[in-house]
């Protein structure tokens, strides 16, 4: 039986590179079996084009004026269990915050029924906000981690999912033995690979951070990542007190970043969250190892960790994507991450001007922010050949944006260019302006 192609006719917006945003007017994008097969631009007569292509069966979807398709948003760092208290508990810095708010909340996920209810809410909310791909931290509990995979499969998100590892410097009520941590990680990897939903869900090795992981555990996790050919995610250089404590635990390593390198946790399939307080040599090491970073500006503000200058990383060729870091960041939205990253970059510009007399600092532009939220994040996760832009052969992970939606939060005056409409959505839009959310060609959420 011949499958039906889906034809989208209207404005297409996607990144070609960090600084190049392509806006395709009168575009035609054709999807079959979840994959993009054709992308055409400046098509005056869509019916004539479709006749020339000779599609066997298709449905035509016409976008209205000001509506546009955007690649699905990629969240490179979020904590699924922390969603239960997101928007609260922002009174402390990182290490105190973990002990007062995070560890008690995460320990409750030993209850699988609680995990199922919470994970259903958080994944649904992320999809509703346009996050088609997310890299998740779960908890130390094997069965609840498996339930997160099940929920993601049911709701249709593309995801990397990690069972968290913690065998030291953790509360008595929320800690593992080294042996249990490694064995349960192995079981989790195998379970996820067996329940990957056609490759949509990938296990990721997830040491919480070096403070909570012994040298034996980190070496063992690196071995599992190598043996099962899965990526690695963790936290790095988020907070000054964290850095000081971490270096005291591993005095033989030259830096916090070197600790991970000494344990074989850095590489092309690894990515580090935050990276706020990094020396030039540490950034050089990430670049040498081809390790990416997740820029979590909302969290960096909310936990007053600091400002991450992503220009330093991009200048050295380090891959950069955006992360919400829920619940360190209070908003489960990459649109919010775009705005927080914009504010962080503008703040750095002001500090450069006022403290160093540098008036030439180049803050992040809207086109660059869209790249970081889509194709940049895809590069961090190693998915750049699968998602992130509208290219034949890639999966159709996309958002149908309507800036004029009746209950949306964007007001147009009628004189805007298409570029202005896009910017208005970035800075004033909300989930109510996202009509449809597609993953692998299938509608999984939206306000329509």
C-alpha positions as CSV (number, residue, x, y, z in Angstrom):
1,X,0.0,0.0,0.0
2,X,1.4,3.4,-1.0
3,X,1.8,5.8,1.9
4,X,0.5,9.3,1.7
5,X,2.9,12.2,1.3
6,X,2.2,15.5,3.2
7,X,2.8,18.7,1.3
8,X,3.3,22.0,3.2
9,X,3.0,25.2,1.1
10,X,4.0,28.5,2.6
11,X,6.9,30.2,4.4
12,X,9.8,28.0,5.6
13,X,12.4,29.3,8.1
14,X,15.5,27.4,9.0
15,X,19.3,27.8,9.7
16,X,21.9,27.1,7.1
17,X,24.7,28.0,9.5
18,X,25.3,30.0,12.7
19,X,24.9,33.3,11.0
20,X,22.7,32.4,8.0
21,X,19.0,32.1,8.5
22,X,17.1,31.2,5.3
23,X,13.5,32.4,4.9
24,X,11.9,30.6,2.0
25,X,8.8,32.4,0.6
26,X,6.2,30.3,-1.3
27,X,8.1,27.2,-0.2
28,X,7.0,23.6,-0.7
29,X,8.2,21.0,1.7
30,X,7.1,17.4,1.0
31,X,7.2,14.7,3.7
32,X,6.8,10.9,3.2
33,X,7.1,8.3,5.9
34,X,8.4,10.9,8.3
35,X,11.3,12.1,6.1
36,X,11.6,15.3,4.0
37,X,11.8,14.3,0.3
38,X,11.6,17.7,-1.4
39,X,12.1,21.4,-0.6
40,X,11.3,24.0,-3.2
41,X,11.2,27.8,-3.1
42,X,9.4,30.5,-4.9
43,X,6.7,28.2,-6.1
44,X,3.9,30.2,-7.7
45,X,1.7,27.2,-8.7
46,X,1.9,24.4,-6.2
47,X,-0.5,22.2,-8.1
48,X,1.6,22.3,-11.2
49,X,4.7,21.5,-9.2
50,X,3.0,18.5,-7.6
51,X,1.8,17.3,-11.0
52,X,5.3,17.4,-12.3
53,X,6.6,15.4,-9.3
54,X,3.9,12.8,-9.8
55,X,3.2,12.0,-6.2
56,X,1.0,8.9,-5.9
57,X,-1.1,10.2,-3.0
58,X,-0.7,13.3,-1.0
59,X,-2.4,15.8,1.4
60,X,-1.8,19.5,0.8
61,X,-1.5,21.8,3.8
62,X,-1.5,25.5,3.0
63,X,0.0,27.9,5.5
64,X,-1.7,31.3,5.8
65,X,-0.2,34.7,5.6
66,X,2.4,35.3,8.4
67,X,2.4,31.6,9.4
68,X,5.7,29.7,8.9
69,X,7.3,26.3,9.6
70,X,10.3,26.2,11.9
71,X,12.5,23.2,12.7
72,X,11.6,21.6,16.0
73,X,13.4,23.0,19.0
74,X,16.2,21.0,20.7
75,X,16.7,21.1,24.4
76,X,20.2,19.8,25.2
77,X,19.8,19.7,29.0
78,X,16.8,19.2,31.2
79,X,16.0,17.3,34.4
80,X,12.6,15.5,34.0
81,X,12.0,14.8,37.8
82,X,12.7,18.4,38.8
83,X,9.6,19.6,36.9
84,X,7.6,18.9,40.0
85,X,9.0,22.0,41.7
86,X,9.9,24.1,38.7
87,X,9.2,27.8,39.3
88,X,10.0,27.5,43.0
89,X,13.0,26.9,45.2
90,X,15.1,29.5,43.6
91,X,16.4,31.0,46.8
92,X,19.8,29.3,46.9
93,X,22.9,28.7,45.0
94,X,23.7,25.4,43.4
95,X,25.1,23.1,46.1
96,X,22.6,24.2,48.8
97,X,19.8,24.1,46.3
98,X,20.6,20.5,45.4
99,X,20.4,19.4,49.0
100,X,17.4,21.4,50.0
101,X,15.2,21.0,46.9
102,X,16.6,18.7,44.3
103,X,17.6,15.5,46.1
104,X,14.4,15.3,48.2
105,X,12.3,15.7,45.1
106,X,14.2,13.2,43.0
107,X,14.3,10.6,45.7
108,X,10.5,10.4,45.5
109,X,10.8,8.9,42.1
110,X,11.5,5.5,43.6
111,X,7.7,5.4,43.5
112,X,7.0,4.4,39.9
113,X,3.4,5.6,39.9
114,X,4.6,9.1,41.0
115,X,7.2,8.9,38.3
116,X,4.6,8.0,35.6
117,X,2.3,10.9,36.5
118,X,5.1,13.5,36.7
119,X,6.9,12.3,33.6
120,X,3.7,12.4,31.6
121,X,3.2,16.0,32.6
122,X,6.7,17.2,31.9
123,X,7.1,15.5,28.5
124,X,3.7,16.8,27.5
125,X,4.6,20.3,28.5
126,X,7.9,20.3,26.7
127,X,6.2,19.1,23.5
128,X,3.5,21.7,23.9
129,X,6.2,24.3,24.0
130,X,7.8,23.0,20.8
131,X,10.6,20.9,22.1
132,X,10.7,18.0,19.7
133,X,14.1,16.7,20.9
134,X,15.2,16.8,24.5
135,X,18.2,15.4,26.4
136,X,16.8,14.3,29.8
137,X,18.4,13.6,33.2
138,X,16.2,11.2,35.1
139,X,17.0,9.8,38.6
140,X,19.1,6.9,40.1
141,X,16.0,4.6,40.1
142,X,16.1,2.0,37.3
143,X,12.4,1.2,37.0
144,X,11.4,4.9,37.1
145,X,14.0,5.7,34.4
146,X,12.5,2.9,32.3
147,X,9.1,4.5,32.8
148,X,10.4,7.8,31.5
149,X,11.4,6.0,28.3
150,X,7.9,4.5,28.1
151,X,6.2,7.9,28.5
152,X,8.4,9.5,25.9
153,X,7.6,6.7,23.5
154,X,3.9,7.0,24.1
155,X,3.9,10.8,23.6
156,X,6.2,10.7,20.6
157,X,9.1,12.9,21.5
158,X,12.7,12.4,20.2
159,X,14.9,12.1,23.2
160,X,18.2,11.2,24.8
161,X,17.5,9.8,28.3
162,X,20.0,9.2,31.1
163,X,19.8,7.2,34.3
164,X,21.6,9.5,36.8
165,X,24.7,8.1,38.6
166,X,25.7,9.0,42.2
167,X,27.9,7.0,44.5
168,X,29.5,9.6,46.8
169,X,28.9,12.9,48.4
170,X,25.1,12.4,48.2
171,X,22.4,12.1,50.9
172,X,22.0,8.7,52.6
173,X,18.4,8.5,51.2
174,X,19.5,9.2,47.6
175,X,22.7,7.3,46.7
176,X,23.8,4.1,45.0
177,X,26.7,1.7,45.5
178,X,29.2,1.8,42.6
179,X,28.3,-1.7,41.6
180,X,24.6,-1.0,41.5
181,X,25.1,2.2,39.6
182,X,27.0,0.5,36.9
183,X,24.8,-2.6,36.7
184,X,21.6,-0.6,36.6
185,X,23.0,1.7,34.0
186,X,23.8,-1.3,31.8
187,X,20.3,-2.6,32.3
188,X,18.9,0.9,31.4
189,X,20.9,1.2,28.3
190,X,19.8,-2.3,27.1
191,X,16.1,-1.5,27.9
192,X,16.2,1.8,26.1
193,X,17.9,0.3,23.0
194,X,15.2,-2.3,23.0
195,X,12.4,0.3,23.3
196,X,13.9,3.0,21.1
197,X,10.6,3.7,19.2
198,X,12.3,3.2,15.8
199,X,15.4,5.1,16.9
200,X,13.7,8.1,18.4
201,X,14.9,7.4,21.9
202,X,18.6,7.0,22.8
203,X,20.2,6.1,26.1
204,X,22.9,8.5,27.4
205,X,25.4,7.8,30.1
206,X,24.8,10.4,32.8
207,X,27.2,10.8,35.7
208,X,25.5,13.6,37.7
209,X,28.8,15.5,38.2
210,X,32.2,14.7,39.4
211,X,31.4,15.6,43.0
212,X,28.8,12.7,43.2
213,X,30.8,10.1,41.2
214,X,33.9,8.2,42.4
215,X,36.8,7.6,40.0
216,X,35.9,4.0,39.8
217,X,32.3,4.9,38.8
218,X,33.4,7.4,36.2
219,X,35.8,5.0,34.6
220,X,33.1,2.3,34.5
221,X,30.6,4.6,32.9
222,X,33.1,5.6,30.3
223,X,33.6,1.9,29.5
224,X,29.8,1.4,29.2
225,X,29.5,4.4,26.8
226,X,32.3,2.9,24.7
227,X,30.9,-0.7,24.7
228,X,27.3,0.3,23.9
229,X,28.3,3.2,21.6
230,X,26.1,5.7,23.5
231,X,26.7,9.4,24.3
232,X,27.7,11.0,27.6
233,X,26.2,14.0,29.4
234,X,27.1,15.7,32.6
235,X,27.6,19.1,34.3
236,X,30.7,21.2,34.2
237,X,32.0,24.4,35.8
238,X,28.5,25.7,36.8
239,X,29.3,27.4,40.1
240,X,32.4,28.7,41.8
241,X,31.9,26.7,45.0
242,X,31.2,23.5,43.0
243,X,34.4,24.0,41.1
244,X,36.5,24.4,44.3
245,X,35.0,21.4,45.9
246,X,35.4,19.2,42.8
247,X,39.0,20.1,42.3
248,X,39.7,19.2,46.0
249,X,38.3,15.7,45.3
250,X,40.6,15.1,42.3
251,X,43.9,16.9,43.1
252,X,45.8,15.0,40.5
253,X,43.8,16.5,37.6
254,X,44.8,19.8,36.1
255,X,41.3,21.3,36.1
256,X,37.7,20.4,36.5
257,X,37.5,19.7,32.7
258,X,40.6,17.6,32.9
259,X,38.9,15.4,35.6
260,X,36.4,14.2,33.0
261,X,39.1,13.9,30.4
262,X,41.3,11.8,32.7
263,X,38.3,9.4,33.1
264,X,37.6,9.2,29.3
265,X,34.3,11.0,29.6
266,X,35.1,13.7,26.9
267,X,34.7,13.0,23.2
268,X,32.7,13.8,20.1
269,X,29.6,12.2,21.6
270,X,29.9,14.0,24.9
271,X,28.3,17.2,26.0
272,X,28.6,19.3,29.1
273,X,25.9,21.5,30.7
274,X,26.6,25.1,31.9
275,X,30.4,25.7,31.5
276,X,30.1,29.1,33.0
277,X,33.5,29.5,34.7
278,X,36.0,28.0,32.2
279,X,39.6,28.8,31.6
280,X,40.9,29.2,28.0
281,X,42.8,25.9,28.4
282,X,39.6,24.1,29.4
283,X,37.8,25.4,26.4
284,X,40.7,24.3,24.3
285,X,40.4,20.9,25.7
286,X,36.7,20.7,24.9
287,X,37.5,21.8,21.3
288,X,40.3,19.2,21.0
289,X,38.0,16.4,22.2
290,X,35.1,17.8,20.0
291,X,32.8,17.9,23.1
292,X,29.8,20.2,23.0
293,X,28.1,22.3,25.6
294,X,24.5,23.0,26.7
295,X,24.1,26.8,27.3
296,X,21.5,27.1,30.2
297,X,21.2,30.9,30.6
298,X,17.9,30.9,32.6
299,X,19.4,28.5,35.2
300,X,22.7,30.4,35.2
301,X,20.7,33.5,36.2
302,X,18.2,31.8,38.5
303,X,20.7,30.1,40.6
304,X,23.1,33.1,40.3
305,X,25.8,30.8,38.9
306,X,27.1,33.4,36.5
307,X,27.2,34.4,32.8
308,X,28.4,32.0,30.2
309,X,30.0,33.8,27.2
310,X,29.3,31.3,24.4
311,X,31.3,33.5,22.0
312,X,34.4,32.1,23.7
313,X,33.4,28.6,22.8
314,X,32.2,29.2,19.3
315,X,35.4,31.1,18.5
316,X,37.3,27.9,19.2
317,X,34.9,25.6,17.3
318,X,33.1,24.1,20.3
319,X,29.5,23.0,19.5
320,X,26.9,24.9,21.4
321,X,23.2,24.3,21.9
322,X,20.6,25.6,24.3
323,X,19.2,24.0,27.5
324,X,16.4,24.8,29.8
325,X,17.9,23.0,32.8
326,X,14.5,22.6,34.4
327,X,14.2,23.2,37.3
328,X,17.4,25.2,37.8
329,X,15.8,27.1,34.9
330,X,12.2,27.8,35.7
331,X,10.8,27.7,32.2
332,X,10.2,24.4,30.2
333,X,10.6,26.2,26.9
334,X,13.5,26.7,24.5
335,X,11.8,29.9,23.4
336,X,12.5,31.1,26.9
337,X,16.0,29.8,26.5
338,X,16.4,31.9,23.4
339,X,15.3,35.0,25.4
340,X,17.5,34.2,28.4
341,X,20.5,33.6,26.1
342,X,19.8,37.0,24.4
343,X,19.7,38.7,27.8
344,X,22.9,37.0,28.9
345,X,24.7,38.1,25.8
346,X,23.4,41.7,26.1
347,X,24.6,41.7,29.7
348,X,28.0,40.5,28.7
349,X,28.1,43.3,26.1
350,X,27.2,45.9,28.8
351,X,29.9,44.5,31.1
352,X,32.5,44.5,28.4
353,X,31.6,48.2,27.6
354,X,31.5,49.4,31.2
355,X,34.3,47.4,32.8
356,X,36.7,46.9,29.9
357,X,35.9,49.8,27.5
358,X,35.1,47.3,24.8
359,X,32.3,48.6,22.7
360,X,32.7,46.0,19.9
361,X,31.5,42.9,21.7
362,X,29.2,41.1,19.3
363,X,26.1,39.9,21.2
364,X,24.0,37.1,19.9
365,X,21.7,38.0,17.0
366,X,18.2,36.5,16.5
367,X,19.4,34.4,13.6
368,X,22.2,32.9,15.7
369,X,19.7,32.2,18.5
370,X,17.5,30.2,16.1
371,X,20.5,28.3,15.0
372,X,21.5,27.4,18.6
373,X,17.9,26.3,19.4
374,X,17.7,24.0,16.4
375,X,20.7,23.0,14.2
376,X,23.2,24.0,16.9
377,X,21.5,21.7,19.4
378,X,21.3,19.0,16.8
379,X,25.1,19.2,16.4
380,X,25.7,19.0,20.1
381,X,23.6,15.7,20.2
382,X,25.2,14.3,17.0
383,X,21.9,14.6,15.2
384,X,22.8,17.2,12.6
385,X,22.3,14.7,9.8
386,X,18.8,13.8,11.2
387,X,17.2,17.0,12.4
388,X,17.7,20.7,12.8
389,X,16.9,22.1,9.4
390,X,14.7,21.5,6.3
391,X,16.9,19.3,4.1
392,X,15.8,16.3,2.0
393,X,16.6,13.1,3.8
394,X,16.2,14.6,7.3
395,X,13.3,13.8,9.6
396,X,10.4,16.2,9.6
397,X,10.6,17.5,13.2
398,X,8.9,20.9,12.9
399,X,6.6,23.6,14.4
400,X,3.8,25.3,12.5
401,X,3.9,28.8,13.9
402,X,0.9,31.2,13.7
403,X,1.8,34.7,15.0
404,X,-1.8,35.7,14.4
405,X,-3.4,32.9,16.4
406,X,-6.6,34.1,18.1
407,X,-5.4,33.4,21.6
408,X,-1.8,33.9,20.9
409,X,0.5,36.5,22.5
410,X,1.8,38.2,19.3
411,X,0.2,41.4,18.0
412,X,0.9,42.3,14.4
413,X,0.3,45.8,13.1
414,X,0.1,44.8,9.4
415,X,3.3,46.5,8.2
416,X,5.8,44.0,9.4
417,X,8.3,42.2,7.1
418,X,8.5,38.4,7.4
419,X,11.8,38.8,9.3
420,X,10.0,41.1,11.8
421,X,7.2,38.6,12.2
422,X,9.7,35.9,13.0
423,X,11.4,38.1,15.6
424,X,8.1,39.1,17.2
425,X,7.4,35.4,17.6
426,X,10.8,34.8,19.2
427,X,10.4,37.5,21.8
428,X,6.6,37.8,22.3
429,X,5.2,34.5,21.2
430,X,4.1,31.5,23.3
431,X,2.9,28.0,23.0
432,X,-0.5,29.4,21.9
433,X,1.2,30.5,18.7
434,X,2.4,27.0,18.0
435,X,-0.5,25.3,16.1
436,X,1.2,22.0,15.4
437,X,4.2,20.1,16.7
438,X,5.6,17.3,14.4
439,X,8.1,14.6,15.3
440,X,9.3,12.3,12.5
441,X,6.3,13.5,10.4
442,X,3.7,12.8,13.1
443,X,1.7,15.5,14.9
444,X,2.4,15.1,18.6
445,X,1.1,18.4,20.1
446,X,0.0,21.9,19.3
447,X,-2.7,24.5,20.2
448,X,-4.9,23.9,17.1
